[in-house]
């Protein structure tokens, strides 16, 4: 997720987030949010 956001590929990051949450990840969403905020 961090790599996708760093490359500006937010669509890919969202797909990875969805997949991670389906698999039971609890940190994926906070990772995504902090990555996007850090980029902005």
C-alpha positions in Angstrom: 0.0 0.0 0.0 2.8 2.4 0.9 4.6 1.7 -2.3 1.5 2.2 -4.4 0.7 5.6 -2.8 4.4 6.7 -3.1 4.1 6.0 -6.8 0.9 8.0 -7.0 -1.1 4.9 -7.7 -4.0 5.5 -5.3 -6.4 3.2 -7.2 -4.0 0.3 -6.7 -3.5 1.2 -3.1 -7.3 1.1 -2.6 -7.5 -2.4 -4.2 -4.7 -3.6 -1.9 -6.5 -2.1 1.1 -9.8 -3.9 0.1 -7.9 -7.2 -0.3 -6.1 -6.8 3.0 -9.2 -6.0 4.9 -11.0 -9.0 3.4 -8.1 -11.1 4.7 -8.6 -9.7 8.2 -6.0 -6.9 8.3 -6.6 -4.3 10.9 -3.6 -2.1 10.1 -4.1 -1.7 6.4 -6.6 1.2 6.6 -4.5 3.2 9.0 -1.4 2.5 6.8 -3.3 3.7 3.7 -4.6 6.9 5.5 -1.2 7.8 6.9 0.5 7.2 3.5 -2.0 9.5 1.7 -1.7 12.2 4.4 2.1 11.9 4.4 2.1 12.4 0.6 -0.2 15.4 0.7 
